[in-house]
Amino acid sequence: MEKIETAITKMLGIRFPIISAPMFLVSNPDMIVAVGEAGALGAMPALNALTSDIFRHQLREIKSRTDKPFAINFMLLLNPRLKEDWAIILEEKVPLVITSLGNPTEFIKQAHDSNIKVFCDVVNLKHAEKATKAGADALIAVAAGAGGHAGPIVPTVLIPWLKQHLDIPIIGAGGLATGQGLASILALGADGGYFGTRFVASEENKFNSEFKQMILEATPEDILNTAEVSGHPANFLKKSIERFRTLGEKSDKWVDAWSAGQTVGLVDDIKPCAKIIEDIVREYREAVAALPR
């Protein structure tokens, strides 16, 4: 398939401006390899590995299976393995780090000293300006409707608002599951798209079959925004939050509360990651060709 070139594809050396978002419990080395080999960028939270030793092993496994770039999401708050995992990221020279929740300034400096690029999650202009000043290579504009921790501003406003004020590549997150969605955010000025919920319903996701089925059955009205799980507003499947509340003290909130975005209404089948990317690219081209002239 012909490339879709943007500032992000040129920066990372990928064919398509599509990122499989790093999803807690869900993203794994198999997904990263499959997405990378299909021409997009795969990502995974460092904390998906149960221990730092397993995390190092997974990084080496990924690099042994593909020469394509990939990303690791690194939380700067609520992270019990902050120092250990950060040292591993630097030692193993992860191609790209995506920071979230916290001040990235010192981490960006250390990453750049090791020739590692850093993208930063932001939900508003204030956060975006701080991340840009700190030296971020690009920003993830996490808009309303995104799975997990999400901001309150809709993508049709957040993306052009950031582009209006900042000269830095922007990746749009929130409301993306199809090629039509990718076309819409590139039209708004974004340089790439963050796809999360769509990749929950992938064959490479081995976390939980019930989670996948809940994604297929859910509608946008089944997404609940709440801070009760992590202390920060985030979007979850309502059914999983109801179960979490019922279990009370018996619940493991990090396992029982399942993040998802409003795009659940656009996901109705389970496919290999490569097929998901192929479909997004095809839908993108069809959407652009069908626009009124």
N, C-alpha and C positions, 0 to 999 in steps of 0.2 A: 504493500500500500504506500502511496505517495506520502511524504512527510507533511506534517502541519507545523510550520516553523514559527516560533515565538522567541522572545528573549530567554525564556526558561529552557526550551529545548536546545538552544544554542549553548547556554551556560552549562547544562548538564550532559549534553551529547546524547539526547534521547530523540526518538522519532515523533512522538506525540506529546502534547502538553497536558498529559493526564497523570495524576498521582493517585495511587491507591492509598488512601489515608491510613495512618497508623492507628489501629483500633485495639483497645485493651481487650485481652483474652483471645481476640480473633486473628489478628495479623500474625504471620509466621514465616519462617524461611521459605517454605514451598510457595507461598503467595508472592513473596518478594522476587524469587527466581522466575516464576511464571510471568509476572507483570513486566519485569525487566526484559525478558526474552521476547515479549510481545511488543516492545518498543515504548513502553511507558516507564514510570518510576514507582517501584514498590517501597513501602515504608512499614516500620514496625516499632512499637514502644519497647524501650530497653527492658521495662519491667514485665513484659510478657514472658521473659525467661525467669524461672523460679529462683535462680541464684546468679550471682555474678560469674561464677565459673561456667554455668550453662550459657549465659549471655556471650561470653568470649567464644565458646565452642560454636554457637549459632553463627556468629559473625564469620568465623573461619569456614564454616560449612557453606555459607552463602557465597563467599569469595571463591571457594573451590568449585562451585557449580555454575557460576556465571561471571563474566567480566563486565557486566552492565552495572551502571551506578545504582545505588539504593540509599535509603535514608533511615535513620534511627530517630525516633521521637524521644526526647529527654526532658522529663519534668523537673523544674527547678524548685518546686515546692511539693510537699506531700510525697517526697521521694526518700525512702529509707536507705537506699543504696547510692546516694548522690555521689560521694567521693569515689567509691569503688568502680561504679559503672562509667563515670566520666574518665577515670584513668584508663580504663579498657578502650573506650572510644578513641582516645588520643593514641594509645599504643597500637591499636589495630588499624588506625587511619581510616575510619569510616568516611566514605565520600561526602556525606551530607548529614547534618544534624538539624532536627526541627525542634526548637525549644518551645515550651509552654509553661504558663503559670510561674512568673517570677522575673527578676532582673537578669537579662542575658549578657550584660556588658563584659564581665570578666571571662565568661565562657566563650564568647565570640572571639575575644583577643587570643585566648589559648588555642582555640580551634584554627584560627587563621595562621597562627604560628606553625601549625602542623599541616597547613594546606587543606584544611577541612572547611567546606562551605557551611553556612548557617542560615536557615530560614527561621522566622519567628512567628508564632501565632499571635494575632492581634484582633481586637474586637472593636476598636475605635481609633480615632486620629491621635489621641494622646499617647496610647500604647504604641502606635505605629511610628510616631515621631521619635519616641525614646529608642525603639529598636533600630530605626534607621540611623540615629545618632551614634548608637553603640556599634554600628558597622555591619548590620545584617545584610546578607546578600540578596534576600527577597523576603516578602511578607506573605503569610497566610491570612487572608481576610476572612475570619470566621464569622459568618453572618447568621442571622436568625434562621432557624430551621435545620441547622447542622446537627448531626448526631454528637453526643457528648457535650463537652463544655462549649457553649455557643454564646455569641453576643446578641444584643437586641435589635440591631439594625439590619434591614433587609439587604440582600446582595445588590439589588438594582440601585441602591443608594450608597452602600458602603464602598463598593469597588470604585465608582467614579469619584467619590468623595476623597478617597485616599490618593487616587491618581492625580486629582486636581492639586493636591498639596505636596505630593512627594514624587521624587524622580527615582523610583526603585521598582523592580518587577513585583507584580502582585499576583498571587494565586487565589482564586475565589473558592470559598468553601461554604456549603449550605445550599440545599436545593438541587444538587447535581446527581443525576442517575442516568441521563441519556445524552446522546449527541446534540439534541436540541438545546439542552441546558448548557453544554459546552459552548455552542455557538452564541448563546445569549450572553455569557459572561465575557467571551472574547470581544463581542461587540461593545461591551461596557468598558473595555480597556484592560481587562485582566490578561495575564500572560500564560495562564494555565488553570486547570481545574482540579479540585480535591474531591475525589469520589470515595465515600466511605460505605454507606448503607448498601449500595449496589454490590460491593464486594463481600459483604456478609453472606449474601446468597451466592457464594461461589463454591465450586467443588473442592477447592484447596483449603477452604475453611473447615477445620476438623473440630472446632471447639464444642459445638452443641447443636444437634439436629433440631431440637425444639426451638432454639433461637432462630434458625433459618426459617422454620415453618411459621413462626410468629411474624417474621418480616413479610413473608408472602401473603399472609392473611390480614395484615394491618392496613389501616388507612391513615391519612395525615391526622385525623382526629384522635388517633390512638397514641399520639406522641405527647408526653407530659414533660414540661420544663420545671425542674425542681432543684433546690440546693440541698435537699435533705440527705443525699448520698455522700457528697464530697465536701459540702460547705460552699460550693460555688454552683451557680445556675448551670444546669446541663439538661439535655434532652434524652429521655428514656422511653422505652415501650411501656405504656401504662399498665399492661398486664403484669409485667415483671416488677413494677413498683408496688402494685397491689399485693403480690406475693411477698415481696420484701417487707412490707408493712405487717402482713399477717404473721410472718415468721418471727418478727420482733427481734429479741436478743439472740434467737437461734439462727438468724440470718447472717450470712457472710455477704455484706453489701457489695463487695468487689466482684463477687461471683453471681449473685442473684439478681442484681439490677443491671439490665441490658440496655446499652446505649443504642440509639438509632435516630435517624433524621426524618423529616417530613416526607422524604422521597420514598418511604415505604410504599406509598400509594402507586409508585411507578415501577415497582419491582414485583414481578409475578412468576419468575422462574429461577432455577439454579443452573448455573453454567460454569465452565472452566474460565479462569481469569482471562486467558487469551481470547476466548470468544466474547467476553464482556467488552474488552478493549476493541476488538474488531467491530462489534456492533456500534459502540460509541462513535468510532471514526466514521463508519458508514452513515449513521444517523446525522452526524455533524455535516457531512458533505451534502446529504439530501436536504437538510434544513437550510443551508446557505444557498443552495441552488433554487429552493422554492420561495425564497424571500421576494416580496413584491419589488418591482423595479421602478 
